[in-house]
Amino acid sequence: MIIILDAMGGDNAPIATIKGAVKAINEIDSEILLVGNEKIINEHVKKMYGKDSINEISEKLRIHNTTETIEMEDIPTQAIKHKKDSSMVVGFNLLKEGKGDVFISAGNSGALLTGATLIVGRIKGIDRPAIAPMLPSYKKGLMLMDAGANTNCKPLNLLQFAQMANIYLKKIYNVENPAIGLLNIGTEETKGNDLVKESYILLKESSKDLGINFIGNVEGRDAFTGEVDALITDGFTGNVFLKTIEGFGKLVKKSLTENLKKNIFTTLGAIPALPSIKRFSKTMDYKEYGGALFLGVKQPVVKAHGSSDEYLFYCTIKQAERFAKSGTVELIKEEFEKKLKERKIACYKITGE
């Protein structure tokens, strides 16, 4: 298996991508193909590891040379169309051509979504692919879908997000009957805007037929109780929710650190609790869950956080290997192709065409 890594994508590339790949390579079965400027990558390898080539660190590390990079400020569609030799576009083409099994990038989010949709292609039957990160929750993870790919959605989109989340959680996390909720301002059926109210009705009516354990509306404050496995929403709301949680997590960490170091007494008093504090910190760290999956395209694509450091790339690489090995994309394809076939049969019985 080959993991294609956009070595030039992200705020800390290529240093963080190189370090993450080196850290992960001995803990995975796959090879890692770093896509980017070979000269720049090997210059950093020389400085950091004293090797002339990254292949000298491990035979499972290789470089596919490119000459361009899609920058964060680039207009997504134009960048994908005109920067043909960028690390992102080349990476997508390698994936499409079967020269790799999963693609990871921390680069321009809009370009990543555009490239995945235009180059890799949508799964037949899926109206819109979506970004699905895992967040920390009480004694488990929480999948958020969509976290920013689709700012304007229809009820059908949210239903399909629920279907994909259901398949992924069963396959990757072995959750037998994932509890899937709809993010809303209240738990009552009548609460929310038109999109949420209509989506509620559609999910409620379709869940039994689709094998989805739809638990109804979920308020933001109840999302992390451990009673919800996936939270479904449109990309605008999901992205605001995600960024708020990340910001609050940083606040908790900063406040806790400052209070423990306030004076000699608080520092000494914290020593016996340090193991518990470290466990708590690890549980609350979103980095532990890797990147965000881009579900709904024909091959595995993972969006790493734009500010990913060495450790987050390391976690994302391990997550990407699990994702590719799981066969989740094939299961999603099968489910939606089956539903398309059923609709065609039903239509034929009604119209005879």
Secondary structure as GFF3:
##gff-version 3
##sequence-region A 1 353
A	DSSP	beta_strand	2	6	.	.	.	ID=ss1
A	DSSP	alpha_helix	15	24	.	.	.	ID=ss2
A	DSSP	three_ten_helix	25	27	.	.	.	ID=ss3
A	DSSP	beta_strand	31	36	.	.	.	ID=ss4
A	DSSP	alpha_helix	38	49	.	.	.	ID=ss5
A	DSSP	three_ten_helix	54	56	.	.	.	ID=ss6
A	DSSP	beta_strand	61	65	.	.	.	ID=ss7
A	DSSP	alpha_helix	76	82	.	.	.	ID=ss8
A	DSSP	alpha_helix	87	96	.	.	.	ID=ss9
A	DSSP	beta_strand	102	105	.	.	.	ID=ss10
A	DSSP	alpha_helix	109	115	.	.	.	ID=ss11
A	DSSP	pi_helix	116	120	.	.	.	ID=ss12
A	DSSP	beta_strand	130	132	.	.	.	ID=ss13
A	DSSP	beta_strand	134	137	.	.	.	ID=ss14
A	DSSP	beta_strand	140	145	.	.	.	ID=ss15
A	DSSP	alpha_helix	155	172	.	.	.	ID=ss16
A	DSSP	beta_strand	179	183	.	.	.	ID=ss17
A	DSSP	alpha_helix	194	210	.	.	.	ID=ss18
A	DSSP	beta_strand	213	218	.	.	.	ID=ss19
A	DSSP	three_ten_helix	220	222	.	.	.	ID=ss20
A	DSSP	beta_strand	230	232	.	.	.	ID=ss21
A	DSSP	alpha_helix	235	260	.	.	.	ID=ss22
A	DSSP	alpha_helix	264	270	.	.	.	ID=ss23
A	DSSP	three_ten_helix	271	273	.	.	.	ID=ss24
A	DSSP	alpha_helix	274	284	.	.	.	ID=ss25
A	DSSP	three_ten_helix	286	289	.	.	.	ID=ss26
A	DSSP	beta_strand	292	295	.	.	.	ID=ss27
A	DSSP	beta_strand	301	303	.	.	.	ID=ss28
A	DSSP	alpha_helix	310	326	.	.	.	ID=ss29
A	DSSP	alpha_helix	328	351	.	.	.	ID=ss30
###
